[in-house]
Amino acid sequence: MSKRTVQPLQAPLMIKEIKLRSARTKDGFISGVVQVTLEEFIHSGGLEPALDLLSRRLTGTDNLSDFSYKVVGHKGNTLFIRVTGDPAIILDCEES
């Protein structure tokens, strides 16, 4: 069995990339691997702040909705988390 290399985002997605990724899927959801240190996650202040942290890492905003997450790897105390969610609120805000 070969190990797959996880490539986390180096920066949150720009609005143009969010639109492109959303248009490619049937449900309009976007997905990406973000990195968060274990310390950041533990000290985020609870579930809601932790979810906001994941949303910000993927989109640069707290407005990702209906999202799921899964740890897909780690390097030391850095977690690689695949975040998938609905960017509709983000896209609506951009159009306003």
C-alpha positions, 0 to 999 in steps of 0.5 A: 500500500502506498502513502498518499501525499496530502497537499494542504492549502497554503492560503484560504481560497480566493472568491474566484477559486470558490466560485470555480470549485462550487460550479464544478460540483452538483451540490455546489459544495467546495472542499479543500485540505487545511492545516491546523496545529493541535494547539490552535484547535485545543485553544480555539475555545470550543466547538463553534470557534473551532468550526469557524477556524476551519471555515476561515482556513478554507475560505477566509471567512466564518460563513461556510455552512453545512460543512463536514471535516475529516482528519486526512493526515498529520505531521507532528502536531499539525493536523491536515483536515479536509473541509467540505461545505456550502459556500452559498452565503459567501458567494451571496455576500460577494454579489451584494 
